[in-house]
Structure formats: structure tokens, C-alpha cells
Amino acid sequence: MTKQTKIKRALLSVWDKTGIVELAAELEKMGVEIISTGGTLKAIREAGTHAISVSTFTGAPEVMDGRVKTLHPKVHAGILYRRDNPSDVEQLAELDSRGIDLVVVNLYPFQQTVARPDATHEEILENIDIGGPSMIRAAAKNYPGVTVVVDPSDYPELVQQLQNCDGGTSVEFRKQCAEKAFARTAVYDTAIAAYFAAPAGNEKIRFPDQLVLHYVKRSGLRYGENPHQDACLYSEPDDSGSTLLDAEVLGGKELSYNNYNDLDACLGLLLDFSTPFACVLKHANPCGAATADSLAEAYRLAYESDPLSAYGSIIGLNKEIDMTTAQLLRETPFVECILAPAYAADALKLLKKKKARRLLALPGILNGNRHGRMVYRFVRGGLLVQTEDALETHESELKVVTKRSPTPEEINSLLFAWKVVKHTKSNAIVLAEGQATVGIGMGQTSRVDAGFMAVKRAGDRAKGAVMASDAFFPMADGVEVATNAGVTAIIQPGGSKGDEEAIAAADRAGAAMVFTGIRHFKH
């Protein structure tokens, strides 16, 4: 079968009435009989298009305030009967029913109602659609003979199909619509199940017994991590507006798979700082980060942390980019992407002169740290789920374990380094001077090697710097690498059997050490 027999009868019942009046008018022009319900029927009739009620079609009244209207054998037989099955055709006639060839339905706004903080449990229950999903699923199941449309954006293509296929539709279009219909009801049922599984009936559950993820295809990508890998971008359907996918691309080439991965890591860092802050990332790791009185100064310090690694980097800034900052960025060789909440007009004009450099604006950066996001990681055969590492550490929570206490300046620097190390791949060591990194060692199988890497990158700047370690030191060697280079203060989780050795090593060097009691592994 390539073409549907001419559509003679359509059932229109929608909550979202976008385009429904225009569609009904087009159907009437083509001689299609229209059956409708409630507010949809009222809108169609007021626009001057003839339509009959479902009650007229079934011979049964709507009851229970409209709860029961389309749940009727004549409706579902008219949708589900197989056009090429003589027995089905005969039974349809015995029911005194007629075929329904087109079903245009969208559902009560359950997800939108749940999202409203003032929605009551009773109101949420009333927004669970029963008849709508039943008709959608019936029509989708019988797509060889029935067209089902659940998205107003598909109305123009439906009309085009009717015009091109002598009042019918192609089987390819019907199958495409059926796929969309089943996906829509699956998402709808998943939202309802999540609501009932949540504590207190309306709180977002973190770890349900059955997890169904819903993402919408956003765009194809040229390739994945490597050119021989295929890739695509999907987005959450109802996002808060503060994720990377909400960013506006103001200039530059198309974003790649690796760009998205690096930019998301960059965004995580930006959301942790409220004062003017800049970071330079490579392969989802910071190679420089700094805060300062001005955005330009913060960027200068972040870049100077490791200019060599900054080649081909992602740059993030948490304030609007002004002309002074833009001039520094303009001078930086080969930057893949720049992410900021906004750009001053003259700054954007200057930065756009480098055509390949991607420029992204995300106002949500100004909102700061987001808590409660779930993090998913696929493993073969399953999925790991955890809450985001959004924990902040404050000065009052630090435990001094050495003979010397850190100075106020060292404490501020330690807390800065502790924020940065949270976003650095384990094993991770961050050296900082003031509010700027001077050396970062990341992604090492040995914490000592991470220390050596950080010290090497810092060079003479290690003298007088502070050190942050994402996990404890099981032996004194990691502390000695830092203090031998001139590090004066250390922040680390503590909790190792080797704590006493590490503390003794710091005391021998006259360094201060504080424990946080928490770690920040990032594998």
C-alpha cells in the first residue's frame, strides 16, 4: 500500500488549538466530514466550519463533565477496523458506525500542570488524558489505513499530502506520524509514572525503580570524537534555560561533538563563580582559571597559567565581555570557542573578525550554581546515575591539622583552588597564587605524577603558591613534591591512613594544611 484511500471522515480533538481552525477549514474544502469535541468543536464552529459532535456520531452523550466522550465502541471501531478485512467491515456496519480515516489529537497539558508550583493534586489528576492517548494509539496501530497527527507543526505537511495524494496520504507519511504518535504517548505516560513514583506525590524523584529518559533530536553533527564516528545532538524537552544547549551561537563554525563536551565542562566552572572569572579549558580540563576585579584581568591571569596548553582551547567568562577583554581575546592565538553570558556590541564586532572562532552567549551563566542536576553515564549493559557534584566548601568547614595555621590570604587562595580542582580530572592537583592558577596536573594514574606535572607547569611560580588535591595523600611523597617546590599551604580531604605522614611532611616544611572532609573525584 502506497496511498491511503481518500479521507472521508476526521476526528479533531485538541488541547493545543494552534492551527486547528485553519486545518478544519482546509478539510472542509476537501469534503471531509469533521467530528469534534468540547472546546475544539466550539472553536471550529465559531470560525464558520461545519463539524458534528462526538455525541452525534456515537448517539451517546458526554458524561461525567466530559471525562467520557470518545471512549465509545463506535469511535474506536471506526479507527481500528482494517479496511481490507471483510469481517471488520461487516462488524463496523453491524455497530452502525462509520470509518474514521484521520485522527488529529493532542493531549491535556499534564507536564505543564505538574511544573506549576501552585498545582494541586486534584488538578494534576484532572490533566491526565485518557481518551486522547487511547485514540492516538489506536490510530497509530492502524496506520496502514489511518492517519494520526499529534503535532500542530505537522498540519501544513498533512494538507500538502492531501493535495498531492488525491485526498489521502502516503504510507511513508502515515508511518512517520505513527512513530511520532507512539513517542508522544510514551513520554506522556513516563511523566505520569514519574509523578506517582515521587515522594509526596509532586516532588521530583531522583532514582525511580524504572528510568525512562526522554530527549529530542536537536541536530546532526559532522562526526563524533573522531571523524570515523557518527554523532548527533539530543536535548531535554523541558529545560530551565541555563544549559549549554540554550546558548545562542553568535558567530563561527558549526559546533562539533568535542566542542559540546568541552563547553559543558567550561559551563560547570563558570557556574561556580560569581565574581569576575575566566577559565581556559582543553579536553574538558581547566589549564587556567582566575578571578579578579575586572574580567580582562581575570582572563589575563587565566591565560598566563599555561599559555602552551591554551592553544586550541575553550575560553569561558562569567560576565559580559567588554571591549578591553575582547581585545585580549582577539590577540589569543587559535581559540576554538568563547562562552559568556553576553557581549558588548563593539566587543562582538571585534571578535567576529575571526570567522572560524565560535562565539556563544548564555545569559543563564549569571544565575550561578545550579543544584539538583542528575548526571548520567552509560556503561555497557546499563547506566550510572548520580547527582551533580555541586557541594561548596566554606572557611568555617576547614580543619587545620598542622602546627601552622594558614593566613587569611592563603585561606582565600586555598578555597579558590579547591573550587577549580573539583572540575579537574582525577588524579588532580591545582597550584594557585592569589585567585589564579599557576600550575595544574590532571588525569594522572598517580597523585605524585599529578603533583610533578602541576609543579613543572608552575615553574618558579610554585614558590609561595598553595595547593589543592582532589583526594587525600596516602603517603608523604605528594606533599613533599609540593613543599620542595615552595608551596606554603595545602587543602585536601584527609581521611587516609597516611594522614599523619602527610601532616608531618607539611610541618617539616613549615607549610599549613587544612582538611575538608570531602573529596572531588572527577573520572
PyMOL commands that set and color helices and strands:
alter all, ss='L'
color gray80, all
select helices_A, chain A and resi 20-29+38-46+54-58+73-80+86-94+110-115+121-126+131-141+152-164+171-197+199-201+244-246+257-270+295-304+323-331+345-351+363-367+395-397+408-422+447-462+477-484+499-509
alter helices_A, ss='H'
color red, helices_A
select strands_A, chain A and resi 9-13+33-36+52-53+102-105+147-149+216-221+231-235+248-251+277-282+285-291+313-317+335-340+358-361+374-379+382-387+399-400+429-433+436-441+466-469+489-492+512-515
alter strands_A, ss='S'
color yellow, strands_A
deselect
rebuild
show_as cartoon
